[in-house]
Amino acid sequence: MNVLLSEIAKETVLTKAEEDLIKSVFTVKKLRKRQFLVQQDASYRHLYFIEKGIVRSYIKGPNDEEHIVQFAAEGSWISEDFNQLADIKSVYNIDALEPSEILCIDREVFQNLMVQIPKLERYFRMVLQKRLYALNLRVLNYLMHFAEEKYRRFVSFYPEIVQRVPQHMIAAYLGIKPETLSRNRKKMATKKKEA
């Protein structure tokens, strides 16, 4: 739980008792590469924090093409809704892209934790603000730029993910064909060599 506690410490100071309480309410789930954490249309009621590894959330289109919504590496949360208390049906599949350790917390336990440790609300507000900012950047990138610039911005915003995720998945995240991404990467490499 070191990564989670380290992330929380960036926003607020916890007492030892508060850290112990946080440790007591999470369970650890270990995933193999390509193992599902959540499957589309399955009922679930947990929030997930990536302690180690990288996962993705995605939906499958009518022709089985994947539309990747989010990559989440160490220090990130992946969940559809932080507020829902009841079981909900997942809109997305979530699976591991490499062996991963996921911290899981039941939504109701999560809400109770916010009551027991009110200063955690600042941390989660910051998490949600960062996710909203990233979502807004993604929408603007999608609407305003062609493939080469979309990729360039992705690389600058998520440099650690580029090295760990297959190119066809990055293409699916950017909403472009893998061949288009490959062509643009070659073009960018040529420009870099000429510079």
N, C-alpha and C positions, 0 to 999 in steps of 0.2 A: 504493500500500500504506500510505498515511499513516493511514487510518482504523484498519486492523488494528493497526499498531504503536502507535497512540495508545491503543487499547483494552487492549493487552497492558501498556502502561506504567502503566495504572491499578492493576495488580496486582503487577508486578515490574519491575526495572530490567535492561535488556538492554545488552550491550556492542555496539559497532559490528559486530564479527565475527558475533555472534549475529543481529543485525538483517539483515546481508548473507546469512547462511545461510537465514533465514526467507524473504527476498525471492527467493532462488534456487529454492525448492521449490514456489512457487505459480505457477499460470498464471492469466491473466486471460481471462474470457469476457464478451463484451458481448452483452446481450440487447435486442432490440426489445420494445416493449410487446406483451404477449400471447404472446411467444415462450416455448416450453418450455425449461426447464433440465433437467428429468427428467420422463419420462412414466411413469404407473402401469404396473407389470409389466415395465418395461424394466430391464435389468441395469445396475447402476452401482456404482462403487467410490470415489467422491469425497466429500469434505466441502466445504461451500460457505460462504464468508463474504461478506456484502453490503458492498461498498466504496461503492457508489453505487446509489440507486434503492430499489425495494421489490418484493418477491416474496411469493408465498403458496404454501402447500402445502395440497392438498385431495384429497378422494376424491369420486367420483361415485356416487350411490346408484342403486338399481334403476330409478328413473324419470328418470335423468340429472340429479337435483338435486345441487347441490354442497354438500359438508360441509367447510368450511374449518377446517383444523387449526391453522395458524400464519400470521401475517403477519411478515415479517422486513424491516426497513429497515436503513439504514446502521448499521454497527457490530454487526450480529447474525449469528449462524450459523443455517443451516438445513440440517438433515440428519436422517435417521431414526435413525442409530446411529453414535456416535463410536468404537466399539470393533471393529466387524466388519472383518476384513481381506479376506475373500474377496468376489468379486462377489456382490451380493445383488439380488433383484428389488425394485423400489420399490413400496411400498404406496401412495404418494401421487404425484400430479402436482405439479410445482413449475413455476410460470410467473411471468413478470414483469408487474407491474401498471403499470409505467412503464419507460422505458429504464433499463437497469441494468448495472452492472459487478460481476461476481462473481469473487472469488478462489477458485480450485479447488485442492485438494490431494488426492492419492491417499491412501487410508486407510493403506496400508503405509508410505508416505513420512511421513505424519502420526505413526505410531507410532515410526518411527525418529527423527523430530524430537524427540519427547518424551525419548528416550534421550540424544540429543546435547545437548539444552538442558533439563535436569531442572526448572529453575525455571518452565518453561512449564506444568508440571503444575498449579501453583498457579492460573495464569490459567484453564486449562480446568476445573479444579475449581470455580472461581467461576462460570464460564459455565454449567456443569451445575447448580450450586446455584440460580442465578437462573432457569434454565429449569424446574427442579422446583418452585420457589416459584410461578412464573407458572402452571404447570399445576395446582398445588393450588388456587390462587385461582380459576382458571377452573372447575374441577370444583365448588368450593363455590358460586360464583356461579350456575352452571347448576342445581345442586340446590336452592338456598335462595331464589332470587329470581324475581320475575316480570319480564316484558319491560322495563318502564321502569327498574327498578333494575339489571338486567343491563346495559342500555345506559349508564346513568349510571356504573357501575363501569368499564365498558370505556373510556369517555371519560376518566375520571380516571386510569386506568392507562396508556392509550395515546393521549394527546392528539395526538401528531404523526401518528398513523395515520388518525385520524378525518377529517382534512383531505385525505388523499391517496387514500383508498379509497372506491369507490362504496358507497352505503348498502346495496344488496342483498347485497354481499359481507360487510358487517358483520353483517347479519341472518343470513346463512349461518353465520358464525363463532359467533354467539350462539345459534344453534339456534332462531330464531324466523322467522316469515314477514315478508317485506319490508313488507307492509301494516301489520302490527302495529308494526314499528319506526317507520314513518312516522307512525302515529297517536300513538305514545308521544313521538316527537320534538316533534310539534305540541303535545301536552299539556304537555311540559316547557317549551317556549318560551312558552306562555300563562302558566304558573305564574311563569316568570322575569319576564315583563312586569308581572304583578300584584304582584310583590314589591317 
